[in-house]
Amino acid sequence: MIRVIFVDDHAMVRAGYRASLASIADIQVVGEAGTGEDGVKLARELKPHVVLMDLHLPGISGLEAATRIRQHDPDCKVIALTGHNESPFPRKFIEAGAAGYVTKDGPVEELIQAIRAVASGRRFISQHIAQAMALDAMNGADQSPFDQLTKRELEIVVALAQGEDMPTIAKRLHVEPKTVASHKYNVFKKLDIDGDVALAHLAIQHGLVDATKKKPR
């Protein structure tokens, strides 16, 4: 039996996938969470074989949550289950140690295939995403300006674009505020921008954050 938990901030989405998997004999949904922090805690408590993780979450992002889950339990397999297939997310998520990347608009059969694949020790990436990643690698293309950022810089970009201030980000990521400030300076330099508003617009334009989830300052 493959033990699975869902981490998604939409209860209806979680309920829909839970219902879709209810009749699958070898897969058992053992829990669900609505934030990245709760997903990390739940993974430590329930020790699932597979975590299905959205990328845009309140608090820490799915990218950071996946990293923390893998650091605590390297045997736990994380699959991104997201509505976003834009660069740089697929590559960054895989680099963070995730075993799979599946989009929400795919068929349930693909999700079942992904769960079984990663539980058996293989990777699974939706075919159209895998093809796009392969073509980008062949062409040396940087389709998103965020491709050049490190995982930590990307995490801070998402937090800033969602309206968090630097002290809050530092506390959540367990780093010094000056470290966040240094990352922010490097991000602005790499992206050739000069303010938080420009960063937020660029992040929304390239799908890094959902404008409807942006927190007020």
C-alpha positions in Angstrom: 0.0 0.0 0.0 1.4 3.4 -1.0 0.7 6.0 1.7 0.1 9.5 0.2 -0.6 13.0 1.6 -1.8 16.0 -0.3 -0.5 19.6 0.3 -2.7 22.2 -1.4 -4.3 25.3 0.0 -7.6 24.6 -1.8 -9.8 22.2 0.2 -11.9 21.4 -2.9 -8.8 20.4 -4.9 -7.7 18.1 -2.1 -11.2 16.6 -1.8 -11.4 16.0 -5.5 -8.1 14.1 -5.7 -8.9 12.2 -2.5 -12.2 11.0 -4.2 -10.4 10.1 -7.4 -7.9 7.9 -5.6 -10.4 6.3 -3.2 -11.0 3.3 -5.4 -7.3 2.6 -6.2 -6.5 -0.5 -4.3 -2.7 0.1 -3.9 -2.9 3.8 -2.9 -4.1 5.2 0.4 -4.5 8.9 1.1 -3.6 9.2 4.8 -3.6 13.0 5.3 -3.8 16.5 3.8 -2.5 19.9 4.6 -3.3 23.5 3.4 0.1 25.1 4.0 3.7 24.3 3.4 4.5 24.3 7.1 1.6 22.0 7.9 2.7 19.7 5.1 6.2 19.4 6.5 4.8 18.6 10.0 2.3 16.1 8.6 5.0 14.3 6.6 7.1 13.9 9.7 4.1 12.6 11.7 2.6 10.2 9.2 5.8 9.2 7.3 4.1 8.8 3.9 5.7 7.2 0.9 4.6 10.0 -1.4 3.8 13.7 -0.9 1.8 15.5 -3.6 2.8 19.1 -3.3 1.4 22.3 -4.8 3.9 25.0 -5.5 2.1 28.2 -4.5 1.2 27.9 -0.8 0.6 30.2 2.1 3.8 30.6 4.1 6.7 28.6 2.8 6.5 27.6 -0.8 6.1 24.1 -2.1 9.7 24.3 -3.2 10.9 25.0 0.3 8.5 22.5 1.9 9.7 19.8 -0.5 13.3 20.5 0.4 12.6 20.3 4.2 10.6 17.0 3.8 13.5 15.5 1.8 16.1 16.7 4.3 14.2 15.0 7.2 13.3 11.8 5.3 15.3 11.1 2.1 13.1 8.1 1.4 9.9 10.2 1.1 9.1 10.9 -2.5 7.7 14.3 -3.4 5.7 15.0 -6.6 4.8 18.6 -7.6 1.1 18.6 -8.4 0.6 22.1 -9.8 -1.1 24.3 -12.4 2.2 25.8 -13.4 4.6 24.3 -16.0 6.6 27.4 -16.7 10.3 27.5 -16.4 12.1 27.6 -14.0 9.8 25.6 -11.6 10.1 22.1 -13.1 13.9 22.2 -13.1 14.2 23.8 -9.7 11.8 21.4 -8.2 13.7 18.4 -9.5 17.0 20.0 -8.4 15.5 20.2 -4.9 15.2 16.5 -4.8 11.6 16.0 -6.0 10.9 12.7 -7.8 8.1 13.9 -10.0 6.3 16.8 -11.6 2.7 16.6 -12.8 0.3 19.3 -13.8 -3.3 19.5 -12.5 -4.8 19.7 -15.9 -3.5 16.1 -16.7 -5.7 13.0 -16.4 -6.0 11.2 -13.1 -4.5 8.2 -14.7 -1.2 10.2 -15.1 -1.2 11.0 -11.4 -1.7 7.4 -10.5 1.1 6.4 -12.8 3.3 9.1 -11.2 2.6 7.9 -7.7 3.4 4.3 -8.5 6.5 5.3 -10.4 8.1 7.4 -7.7 7.1 4.9 -5.0 9.1 2.2 -6.8 12.1 4.5 -7.0 11.7 6.0 -10.5 11.2 9.6 -11.5 8.1 10.8 -13.3 7.6 14.0 -15.3 4.6 14.8 -17.4 5.5 14.1 -21.0 5.0 17.7 -22.3 7.0 19.1 -19.4 9.9 16.6 -20.0 9.9 17.5 -23.7 10.0 21.3 -23.0 12.9 20.8 -20.5 14.8 18.7 -23.0 14.3 21.3 -25.7 15.4 24.1 -23.4 18.6 22.1 -22.5 19.4 21.4 -26.2 18.8 25.0 -27.2 20.5 26.5 -24.2 17.4 28.6 -23.7 16.6 30.7 -20.7 12.9 31.2 -21.3 12.4 32.8 -17.9 14.7 35.4 -16.3 14.3 33.5 -13.1 16.2 30.5 -14.5 19.5 32.1 -13.5 18.5 32.3 -9.8 19.5 29.8 -7.1 16.9 27.8 -5.3 17.2 30.1 -2.2 17.0 33.2 -4.3 13.9 31.9 -6.0 12.3 31.1 -2.6 13.0 34.7 -1.5 11.6 36.1 -4.8 8.3 34.3 -4.2 8.1 35.5 -0.6 8.8 39.1 -1.6 6.4 39.0 -4.5 3.7 37.7 -2.2 4.1 40.8 0.0 6.3 39.4 2.9 8.9 41.8 4.4 12.5 40.8 4.9 12.4 40.3 8.7 9.4 37.9 8.3 11.2 36.0 5.5 14.4 35.7 7.6 12.5 34.4 10.6 10.6 31.8 8.5 13.7 30.6 6.7 15.8 30.6 9.9 18.4 33.0 8.5 19.7 36.5 9.5 17.8 39.5 7.9 21.1 40.6 6.4 21.3 37.3 4.5 17.9 37.9 3.0 19.0 41.4 2.1 22.1 40.0 0.4 20.0 37.6 -1.6 17.6 40.3 -2.5 20.4 42.6 -3.8 21.8 39.7 -5.9 18.3 39.0 -7.3 17.8 42.7 -8.3 21.2 42.7 -9.9 20.6 39.5 -11.9 17.1 40.6 -13.0 18.1 44.2 -13.7 15.3 45.6 -11.6 15.3 48.3 -8.9 12.3 47.7 -6.7 9.7 45.3 -5.1 6.9 46.5 -7.4 9.0 45.6 -10.5 9.9 42.2 -8.9 6.2 41.4 -8.1 5.1 42.3 -11.7 7.8 40.1 -13.2 7.0 37.2 -10.9 3.3 37.4 -11.7 4.1 37.7 -15.4 6.2 34.5 -15.4 3.9 32.5 -13.2 6.0 32.4 -10.0 3.2 33.7 -7.9 -0.6 33.8 -8.2 -1.7 37.4 -8.1 -4.9 36.4 -6.2 -2.8 35.1 -3.3 -0.6 38.2 -3.0 -0.5 39.3 0.6 -1.2 43.0 1.4 1.8 44.9 2.8 
